[in-house]
Amino acid sequence: MSSYIFDMVEKCKRTHKTSDPFELADAVGAKVRYKELGKLKGLYLYDDRCRYILINHTLGYEDQRMVCAHELGHDRLHQHFAKAAPLKDLMMYDYTSKPEYEANIFAANLLVEDSKIVELAHDYDLISIGSMLGINPNLITFKLASMKNRGFVLNFSQSVDSDFLREQRKIAQMRL
């Protein structure tokens, strides 16, 4: 599954010559809007043949970028769901819902190059890599799941690893 999503991301990046989620959203015709969304981080909405990525305006730039990439994943993968009801994201790093898991795999592959993970994996833990790349470590776990699914074998420095991240990786590995 994540191999298919990886291929889709790579095709989008090649076709539109960017990996910036805001530029890609514009290129594929999804309108990005910043709104007061309360506890929601983002929302993907399909309304009257128009596609919208709504992002909570209170988030910082890096979080807005991750939310945009995630919602763009919904745009590319789940328009049919959004025609029935908006896709709302209270918790972005959901491992239990298939559409949310797929949108996270899309976002992780869009925002993080395989080569960066390979380069950093031997010397740094997930939290450090996330910090260095400006990506939430939870999203890095989705990248790892995608890479594992595509045959990568990586050994990470685990000197700083929380129980939470260990549990999330176990859940991600079970879904593969």
FENJO-V983211 format. One record per residue. RES is the residue in one letter. SS is DSSP state (2 for helix, 1 for strand, 0 for the rest). D_LAST is the distance of its C-alpha to the last C-alpha in Angstrom with 1 decimal. Layout:
res=RES ss=SS d_last=D_LAST
res=RES ss=SS d_last=D_LAST
This chain:
res=M ss=0 d_last=8.1
res=S ss=2 d_last=8.4
res=S ss=2 d_last=10.7
res=Y ss=2 d_last=12.8
res=I ss=2 d_last=13.2
res=F ss=2 d_last=14.1
res=D ss=2 d_last=16.6
res=M ss=2 d_last=18.0
res=V ss=2 d_last=18.6
res=E ss=2 d_last=20.3
res=K ss=2 d_last=22.4
res=C ss=2 d_last=23.5
res=K ss=2 d_last=24.4
res=R ss=2 d_last=26.4
res=T ss=2 d_last=28.1
res=H ss=2 d_last=29.2
res=K ss=0 d_last=29.6
res=T ss=0 d_last=28.1
res=S ss=0 d_last=25.0
res=D ss=0 d_last=27.0
res=P ss=2 d_last=25.4
res=F ss=2 d_last=28.9
res=E ss=2 d_last=30.2
res=L ss=2 d_last=27.3
res=A ss=2 d_last=27.8
res=D ss=2 d_last=31.5
res=A ss=2 d_last=30.9
res=V ss=2 d_last=28.8
res=G ss=0 d_last=31.3
res=A ss=1 d_last=29.5
res=K ss=1 d_last=32.1
res=V ss=1 d_last=31.3
res=R ss=1 d_last=33.4
res=Y ss=1 d_last=33.8
res=K ss=1 d_last=34.8
res=E ss=0 d_last=35.4
res=L ss=0 d_last=32.3
res=G ss=0 d_last=33.0
res=K ss=0 d_last=29.9
res=L ss=0 d_last=27.6
res=K ss=0 d_last=26.2
res=G ss=1 d_last=25.8
res=L ss=1 d_last=26.0
res=Y ss=1 d_last=25.3
res=L ss=1 d_last=28.1
res=Y ss=1 d_last=29.2
res=D ss=1 d_last=32.9
res=D ss=0 d_last=35.5
res=R ss=0 d_last=33.5
res=C ss=1 d_last=33.1
res=R ss=1 d_last=29.8
res=Y ss=1 d_last=29.9
res=I ss=1 d_last=27.8
res=L ss=1 d_last=29.6
res=I ss=1 d_last=29.1
res=N ss=1 d_last=30.8
res=H ss=0 d_last=33.8
res=T ss=0 d_last=33.9
res=L ss=0 d_last=30.8
res=G ss=0 d_last=31.5
res=Y ss=2 d_last=30.8
res=E ss=2 d_last=27.6
res=D ss=2 d_last=26.1
res=Q ss=2 d_last=27.6
res=R ss=2 d_last=25.9
res=M ss=2 d_last=22.4
res=V ss=2 d_last=23.2
res=C ss=2 d_last=24.5
res=A ss=2 d_last=21.5
res=H ss=2 d_last=19.3
res=E ss=2 d_last=21.8
res=L ss=2 d_last=22.1
res=G ss=2 d_last=18.4
res=H ss=2 d_last=19.5
res=D ss=2 d_last=22.5
res=R ss=2 d_last=20.7
res=L ss=2 d_last=18.0
res=H ss=0 d_last=19.6
res=Q ss=2 d_last=23.3
res=H ss=2 d_last=23.6
res=F ss=2 d_last=22.5
res=A ss=2 d_last=24.9
res=K ss=2 d_last=27.7
res=A ss=2 d_last=27.7
res=A ss=0 d_last=27.3
res=P ss=0 d_last=26.6
res=L ss=1 d_last=23.2
res=K ss=1 d_last=24.1
res=D ss=1 d_last=22.4
res=L ss=0 d_last=23.7
res=M ss=0 d_last=20.8
res=M ss=0 d_last=18.9
res=Y ss=0 d_last=16.0
res=D ss=0 d_last=14.6
res=Y ss=0 d_last=11.1
res=T ss=0 d_last=12.2
res=S ss=0 d_last=13.4
res=K ss=2 d_last=11.4
res=P ss=2 d_last=14.3
res=E ss=2 d_last=14.5
res=Y ss=2 d_last=10.9
res=E ss=2 d_last=11.5
res=A ss=2 d_last=14.9
res=N ss=2 d_last=13.8
res=I ss=2 d_last=11.6
res=F ss=2 d_last=14.9
res=A ss=2 d_last=17.1
res=A ss=2 d_last=15.6
res=N ss=2 d_last=15.8
res=L ss=2 d_last=19.2
res=L ss=2 d_last=20.6
res=V ss=0 d_last=19.4
res=E ss=0 d_last=20.1
res=D ss=2 d_last=18.0
res=S ss=2 d_last=21.5
res=K ss=2 d_last=22.1
res=I ss=2 d_last=19.2
res=V ss=2 d_last=20.1
res=E ss=2 d_last=23.7
res=L ss=2 d_last=23.3
res=A ss=2 d_last=20.6
res=H ss=0 d_last=23.2
res=D ss=0 d_last=25.8
res=Y ss=0 d_last=24.2
res=D ss=0 d_last=21.9
res=L ss=2 d_last=19.5
res=I ss=2 d_last=22.4
res=S ss=2 d_last=24.8
res=I ss=2 d_last=22.6
res=G ss=2 d_last=22.0
res=S ss=2 d_last=25.8
res=M ss=2 d_last=26.8
res=L ss=2 d_last=24.8
res=G ss=0 d_last=25.7
res=I ss=0 d_last=22.2
res=N ss=0 d_last=21.0
res=P ss=2 d_last=19.0
res=N ss=2 d_last=16.5
res=L ss=2 d_last=15.9
res=I ss=2 d_last=15.6
res=T ss=2 d_last=12.6
res=F ss=2 d_last=10.9
res=K ss=2 d_last=12.5
res=L ss=2 d_last=11.2
res=A ss=2 d_last=7.5
res=S ss=2 d_last=8.7
res=M ss=2 d_last=10.9
res=K ss=2 d_last=8.8
res=N ss=2 d_last=6.9
res=R ss=0 d_last=10.6
res=G ss=0 d_last=11.9
res=F ss=0 d_last=13.5
res=V ss=0 d_last=14.5
res=L ss=0 d_last=16.1
res=N ss=0 d_last=18.4
res=F ss=0 d_last=19.4
res=S ss=0 d_last=22.6
res=Q ss=0 d_last=21.9
res=S ss=0 d_last=25.5
res=V ss=0 d_last=24.9
res=D ss=0 d_last=21.7
res=S ss=0 d_last=21.8
res=D ss=2 d_last=20.4
res=F ss=2 d_last=18.9
res=L ss=2 d_last=16.8
res=R ss=2 d_last=15.8
res=E ss=2 d_last=14.7
res=Q ss=2 d_last=12.8
res=R ss=2 d_last=10.8
res=K ss=2 d_last=10.2
res=I ss=2 d_last=9.1
res=A ss=2 d_last=6.7
res=Q ss=2 d_last=5.3
res=M ss=2 d_last=5.5
res=R ss=2 d_last=3.8
res=L ss=0 d_last=0.0
